[in-house]
Amino acid sequence: MTTTAPTNAPVADARALGLAHYAARGVLEHVLARHGSTFRQQVALRAALTADAPQAPDDLVAQVQGSLKADPADIRATLDELLAKQLLETDGAHLRPTDAGRELLATVGAETTPVSARIWGGIPAEDLAAAGRVLALVTERANAEIAALTA
């Protein structure tokens, strides 16, 4: 017996994408708040942690801006917050995560892993692959539109 998707299945569109994003982000923000951190701080700290080498502040700002499409001044303020909390530190002309910054990301990751497993668990691999292709294409097209608007 072959099963098909219900005819009333929602169609992927900008609203559905936004609702899914904010629902998942809400889970992460709840965990981050328990640790006195914000979503933007987590994104900036993760960017610093996953870089191959310590990043110059301008490079880190550009990387976070590429992810969040946020104002560079706001990202710089976020970096200042991370420095004040001693989650990032200066290393000459570069920024790098401190042990406390690494520990925060590890703790948040450990707390969100089981939640993510419940959220993503049971979704067929072919559905995840299709969603991944669609989201990559939407991201590529939206980034092209942002580049055109800011050119």
C-alpha positions as CSV (number, residue, x, y, z in Angstrom):
1,M,0.0,0.0,0.0
2,T,1.4,3.4,-1.0
3,T,0.7,6.4,1.2
4,T,0.7,9.9,-0.1
5,A,0.8,13.2,1.6
6,P,-2.6,14.6,2.6
7,T,-4.1,17.0,0.1
8,N,-4.4,19.6,2.8
9,A,-0.6,19.4,3.6
10,P,0.8,22.9,4.0
11,V,2.8,24.3,1.2
12,A,6.3,25.6,2.0
13,D,6.3,29.4,1.7
14,A,7.9,32.4,3.5
15,R,5.4,32.3,6.3
16,A,5.9,28.6,7.0
17,L,9.6,29.0,6.9
18,G,9.4,31.9,9.3
19,L,7.2,30.1,11.7
20,A,9.5,27.1,11.8
21,H,12.5,29.3,12.3
22,Y,11.0,31.2,15.2
23,A,9.7,28.1,16.8
24,A,13.1,26.4,16.8
25,R,14.9,29.7,17.7
26,G,12.5,30.1,20.6
27,V,13.7,26.8,22.0
28,L,17.3,27.8,21.7
29,E,16.6,31.3,23.2
30,H,14.9,29.7,26.2
31,V,18.0,27.6,26.9
32,L,20.4,30.6,26.2
33,A,18.4,32.8,28.6
34,R,19.0,30.4,31.4
35,H,22.7,31.0,30.9
36,G,22.4,34.8,30.5
37,S,23.1,34.7,26.8
38,T,21.3,35.8,23.7
39,F,20.8,34.3,20.2
40,R,23.1,36.9,18.6
41,Q,25.8,36.3,21.2
42,Q,25.6,32.6,20.5
43,V,25.9,33.1,16.8
44,A,28.9,35.4,17.1
45,L,30.6,33.1,19.7
46,R,30.0,30.0,17.5
47,A,31.4,31.9,14.5
48,A,34.6,32.6,16.5
49,L,34.8,29.1,17.8
50,T,34.4,27.4,14.4
51,A,36.8,29.6,12.6
52,D,40.1,28.0,11.5
53,A,42.1,30.7,13.2
54,P,41.4,33.7,15.5
55,Q,39.4,36.3,13.6
56,A,40.0,40.0,13.3
57,P,36.9,41.9,14.6
58,D,35.9,43.1,11.1
59,D,36.1,39.5,9.8
60,L,34.0,38.2,12.6
61,V,31.4,41.0,12.1
62,A,31.3,40.2,8.3
63,Q,30.8,36.5,9.1
64,V,28.0,37.1,11.6
65,Q,26.4,39.7,9.2
66,G,26.4,37.0,6.5
67,S,24.4,34.7,8.8
68,L,22.1,37.2,10.5
69,K,21.8,40.0,8.0
70,A,22.1,42.3,11.1
71,D,23.5,45.8,11.3
72,P,27.3,45.8,11.7
73,A,27.1,48.3,14.6
74,D,24.7,45.9,16.4
75,I,27.1,43.0,15.8
76,R,30.1,45.0,17.1
77,A,28.0,45.7,20.2
78,T,27.4,42.0,20.6
79,L,31.2,41.4,20.3
80,D,31.7,44.0,23.0
81,E,29.1,42.1,25.2
82,L,31.0,38.9,24.7
83,L,34.3,40.5,25.6
84,A,32.7,42.1,28.7
85,K,31.4,38.7,29.8
86,Q,34.8,37.2,29.1
87,L,33.4,34.7,26.6
88,L,35.7,36.2,23.9
89,E,39.1,37.7,24.4
90,T,41.6,39.7,22.4
91,D,44.6,37.9,21.0
92,G,46.6,40.7,19.5
93,A,44.5,42.1,16.7
94,H,42.2,39.1,16.8
95,L,39.3,37.8,18.9
96,R,39.1,34.2,20.1
97,P,36.7,32.3,22.4
98,T,37.8,31.8,26.0
99,D,37.4,28.6,27.9
100,A,34.2,30.0,29.4
101,G,32.9,30.7,25.9
102,R,33.7,27.2,24.8
103,E,32.1,25.8,27.9
104,L,28.9,27.9,27.4
105,L,28.5,26.6,23.8
106,A,29.1,23.0,24.9
107,T,26.6,23.3,27.8
108,V,23.9,24.9,25.5
109,G,24.6,22.2,22.9
110,A,24.2,19.4,25.5
111,E,20.9,20.9,26.7
112,T,19.5,21.4,23.2
113,T,20.6,18.1,21.7
114,P,17.8,16.0,23.2
115,V,15.2,18.7,22.3
116,S,16.5,18.8,18.7
117,A,16.3,15.0,18.5
118,R,12.6,15.3,19.5
119,I,11.9,18.0,17.0
120,W,13.7,16.4,14.1
121,G,13.3,12.8,15.0
122,G,11.1,10.6,12.8
123,I,11.2,12.9,9.8
124,P,12.0,10.7,6.8
125,A,15.4,11.2,5.3
126,E,14.0,12.0,1.9
127,D,11.8,14.7,3.4
128,L,14.8,16.2,5.1
129,A,16.8,16.1,1.9
130,A,14.1,17.8,-0.1
131,A,13.7,20.5,2.6
132,G,17.4,21.0,2.6
133,R,17.5,21.5,-1.1
134,V,14.6,24.0,-1.0
135,L,16.1,25.9,2.0
136,A,19.5,26.2,0.3
137,L,17.8,27.6,-2.9
138,V,15.7,30.0,-0.9
139,T,18.8,31.2,1.0
140,E,20.7,31.6,-2.2
141,R,17.9,33.6,-3.9
142,A,17.3,35.8,-0.8
143,N,21.0,36.5,-0.5
144,A,21.1,37.6,-4.1
145,E,18.1,39.9,-3.5
146,I,19.8,41.4,-0.5
147,A,22.9,42.0,-2.5
148,A,20.9,43.7,-5.3
149,L,19.1,45.9,-2.8
150,T,22.3,47.0,-1.1
151,A,24.3,47.5,-4.3
